[in-house]
Every structure is written in structure tokens, then in C-alpha cells.
Amino acid sequence: MNVLLWVVYPYLAIAILVGGLIWRYRYDKFGWTTRSSQLYESAVLRWGSPMFHFGILMVLIGHVGGLIVPKSWTEAVGITEHTYHLMAVFIGTVAGFCTLAGMVILIARRRLTGPVFAATTRNDKTMYVFLAVVIVLGLWNTVAGNITEGGYDYRETVSPWFRSLFYLSPDPELMAGVPVGFQLHVVSAFALFAFWPFTRLVHAFSAPVGYLTRPYVPYRSRGTRPRSSRPGWEGPPRLPTRSSSRGRR
């Protein structure tokens, strides 16, 4: 069971993630989008979207620091484990609640705004379920595990196991004694990774690099009247008066 959960399952999820992204890019480039619903409603979106994305960004930075950066590196630059723990708990709690609050606002907006709800697919609803489970479990581990239960140093077990996956030398025994809450968080996170390429979350792997070198888009009028070369501030041409027209006759 340990081998299935902590070796086979993570590699399978990573393979689906990478293969799904390649497939989506090759065969569904026009679907590689968030399918923005800002045109339907923007007032609530201005609150929920920045809060959600800020929280997700902070959570991502925290996971990179906690899972990828070894404990010996932070201690080498003078950050003690106690200091790191306090920073991780404070920033992780704030980021988690921002992410959760932003997601609740976005889900409520999507459910209560008619046009937005009409544009919501079953895929979107499933994606929100996966995302909510990962966020709630992560926040629960941060608040309950580190504040009420005295804390758990996942950098001694989960982090080395996670890095061992990329060393191609996984050590499932490191995850055997990890608390259930952390195990569920890891399992749900890899499930989200496997589902990621087939949802609107795929836009997270996009960057507007080509926008900087994209040529200008020319706009032309469909009217048959020829365009005037006069500057716009000179106003329309003046029509001849009645007296001047008689003089020419």
C-alpha cells in the first residue's frame, strides 16, 4: 500500500499532468483559456478574484520553500527552525484564509449570478470540488496541526519524500508515519494535478510572452465613404452657404 500511494500514484499523476498539458496544447489551443465571465458580472469578481489569486500565489511560494528547499539550507543562512515555523504558520494561515474566502466568493458569484451559472459546466463544478478539498485540508493541517496540536515538522518527512520523487529514488517509508491529515492533503493535491490539464486551471501555465512582440492590429471602417486626411481636431468640413452656391451658378 505504501508503494502504491507514495510511489506509483504520484508518478501516475505527474505523467497525466505532463501528458495532458501536451495534448491540450496540441489539440485544444483555442480552449486553453479561463473562459472569463467578467462580461456577465464584474462587481463581485473584483473582490473574489484578487483575493483568491493572492492567496494561491502565497500558498505556492510557501510550498516551494517548505517542500523543495531543504531545512539545512534555511539554517545555513541563519533562519532557525523555530523562526521558520512561526513564519510558515502565520503566512500559511493568512494565505489559506484568503484563498478560501476568495474561492467562496467566486463560487457564490457563479451560483447566484444567472448568466455566470449558465456558463458553468460540470467540469467546472468538479474542479471546484477538487480545489476546495485541497485548500480545506491544507488549511486544517496548518491551523489544527500547528497551532492546536503543537505542530508537526513535515520538513523531516514529507519534504524529503517529495524531493526523492524527482531524484527518481522515492522513499515511501518516509510517509508511513505522517499524520493522516497531511497524507490526505498530499493525495488530494496529486489528484488535482492529474485533473488540472482538463480544466480552466490550465491557464496557470500560460504567460503573455508573445504579447510584447505581437504586431499592431489595424482597424478599418466598413463604410464606403473615403477616409479624410484631415486631423481629427479640425472638425467636419463646412458646407457651402446659399449665397456662395448662387455665385458659382
N, C-alpha and C positions, 0 to 999 in steps of 0.2 A: 504493500500500500504506500509506503514512503517513496519508493521508486516511481510509482505511478503518479503520485501527487506532486512530488518535488523534482522530478527529472523529466518523465515523459510528457506530462501535462504542460509545463512551462515551454518546453521546446515546440510542442504542437501548437500552442497559442502564438508563439513568436513566428513560426512558419506560416500560419494562417494570416497573421498581421502583415508580414512582408509580401507574401504571395497575393493577398487581397489588395494591397496598395498597388502592386504592379499591374494586376488585372484591371483594377478600377481606372488606373491612369491610361491604360492602352485602349480599353473598350468603353469607357464611360467618362470621357473628359468633360462633356457638357453637364454631366451630373455631379462633377467634382465641385460642389458648392454648398453653401449653408442653406440655400433656398430661403433667403431672408424674407421675413414677414413684416418689415418695417413700414411698408406702404399701407398695410392694414391698420396698424396701431403703433404709435411711437412714444406716447407719454409714459406708459409703464415700462416700455423697453429701455428707456433712458436710465431707469433705476436698476432694473434687474440685470441687464447685460453687463454693464461695467463692474457691478459688484461680483457677479459670477466669474467673469474673466480675471479680475484682480485676484480673487481667492484661488482660482485654479493655477494662476501663474505662481503665486506664493507657495502653494502646495507642491508644485512641480520643483521649484527651487529647493524646498525643504527635503523632498525625496532624493533629489540628486546629491545634496550634501550628506544625507543620512545613509543612503544605500551605496553610493559609488565612492565617496571619499572615505578612506579608512580612518579609524579612530587615531591611529598613530600619526597621521598627517596633521590633524587638528591639534593634537597635543604637541607636536613639534613646533607649531607656530605660536604656542603659548595659550591655547584655548583648553582649559581643563574640562574634564568630563562633566563636572557639576555645572560649569558655566554653559557648556553646550546643551546640557539637558534643560536648563532654565530657558535658554533662548528657543530651543525646539518646542518646548511645551507652550510658551507664550505665543510665538509666531504661528505655530501649528494650530492652536486653538482659535486665534483671530482669523486665520486664513480659512479654517474649516467652517466656522460660522458664517463668514462672508460668502463662501461657496454655497453652503446650504441655503442661506437666506436668498441669495440671488437665484438659485435653482427653483426655490419655492415660488418666488415672484414670477419667473418665466413660465412655470407650469400653470400657475393660476391664470396668468395672462392668456396662455394658449387655450385653456379650458373655458374661460369666461368671455373671450372675445370671439364672436361668431365667425368672421372670415378667417381668423387665425386657426380656430379649431377645425374649420372645414378643410384647411390646407394641411392638417396634421395626419400623418399616415400611421399605420400600425408599426412600421419600423421605427418611427419617432417615439411612439409610446414605449416600445420595448427598450429603446436606447435610454430613455429617461429612467426606467426601472433599474437597468444595469448601473447607470451612473449614480442613482440615488443610493443603491446598496453599497457601492464602493465608498462614497462620501460619508455615509452614516457610520459604517464600520470603522473607517479611518478616524472620524471624529470621536467615536466612542472609545477607541483604543487610546487616543490622546488624552481625553478628559478623564475617563474612568480608570484606565490603566496607569496613567502617570500622575494623576492628582489624588484620586480617592484610594488607590491601591498601592501607593508608594512608588510606582514607576517600574518599567521594565526596560532593560537595556537591549534593545533589538540590534544594536550595532555589534553585539557579540555573537549573534546567531543569524538573524535574517539577512543582515548586510553581507557577511562573508558568503552565505549561501547564494545570494543574488549575484554577487560578483563571480562566483565559481561557475555559474551558467555560461558566462561569456569567456571564461578561461577554458571552456569545454572539458571541465573536470568537476562536475556537480557533486556536492556532498549532501545527500538527503538527510543524513544523520543530524545535521545542524538544526533542521526544522522539527525534529522529533519532539523536543521538549518545549517548543514555543507555545505560548498561551493560545487557546482556541480562537480568541478574538483576532489576533494577528494572523493566524492561519486562514481564517475566513476572509480577512481583508486581502491577503495575497491571492487566494483562489479566485475571488470575485474580480480582482484587478486584472488577472490574466484572462478571465472570461471577457471582460470589457475590451481588452486589447485584441482578442480574436474577433470580436464583433465590430470593432472600430472601422475597418475599411468599408463596411457596407452601410454606414450611416452618414448623416450630415457632419459628424465629428471629423470626417476626413479632411475638412478644410484646415485643421490644425497643422497639416503637413504642407500647407501652401505658403508661399511668400511672394509678394508682388515685385519680384526682381525685374521682370520684363517691362514693368511699367515705366522704369527710368529711361529705357531706350526705345519705347514704343513711339512710332511716328504720330504726328498730329492727325486728328480725324477731321477731314473737310466736311463742312455742312453747306449744302446748296439748296436754294429755294426751288420749289416745284412750279412756281408761277411762270407764265410766258413773258411777262414784262421784263425787258432787259434791265440789268442792274446798273445803277447810276454810279459814276466815278466820283461824285461829289462827296465831300466829307459829311459825316452824319450830323454835325452840329450846325451846318448851314441851313437846314430845314428844307422843305419841299420846294420845287421850282414855282415861281409866281406865274399865274395865268394872265394872259393879256387882257386889258380893260376894254370896254365897249368903244371908247373913243379911238384907241390905238388900232383896233381892228378895222374901223371905218377908214382910217387914214391909209391903210395898206390897200384897201379896195380902190 
